[in-house]
């Protein structure tokens, strides 16, 4: 499928938030996917993932959640300390929630998008924020698929509010997310009877999906991509 790539500005209460937009050139309405960036920012890799998702038949929007820190707000994968420092500048309360809401409002306002067929996914920081979106903005989306997101305690409590299917991907060798934490997350979904799938790749490290990182795991990346595309096809593309 042919896609077009462009930059857009999304209005927020704190100013204009740049975003990377990828749209299939084929006409008509499409489901959409909100792709949330890693701690390293809106990197070329994340842009490539956006194009890859769009090629599956989605309008994809990737907001620059570090927009308050422009212009120097994107980091190489060897600049871990700088990226982590930038990530910790984020307010994970109302400001980030409102930024994500603004991005969803933008997506839904587009004439080429089915406003009731919106998926969200993300990696690392974006994985945690995908989890947050499923909890706090569940009425605004259709499905969520977080990749190795660090989940705050209050978000685990907020799983009770989730009303959409969720597919969670983790690496079993991730030093930032313990097996106990993964088990805690799964137990919460299970006890509440939520619609979820959780997959752990035993030998995969944090960042296993990114082929530009030393932690890249080809088998886990390929399998999780297949699972992600099937999940979104089921919930966003299939006749509703």
Buried (B, 14 or more C-beta within 10 A) or exposed (E): EEBEEEEBEBEBEEEEBBBBBBBBEEEEEBBBBBBBBBBBBBBEBBBBBBBBBBBBBBBBBBBBBBBBBEEEBBBEBEBEEBBEEBBEEBEBEEBBBBBBBBBBBBBBEBEEBBBEBBBBBBBBBBBBBBBBBBBBBBEBBBBBBBBBBBBBEEBBEBBEBBEBBBBBBBBBBBEEBEEEBBEEBBEBBEEEEBEBEBEBBEEBBBBBBBEEBEBBBEEBBEBBBEBBBEBBBEBBBEEE
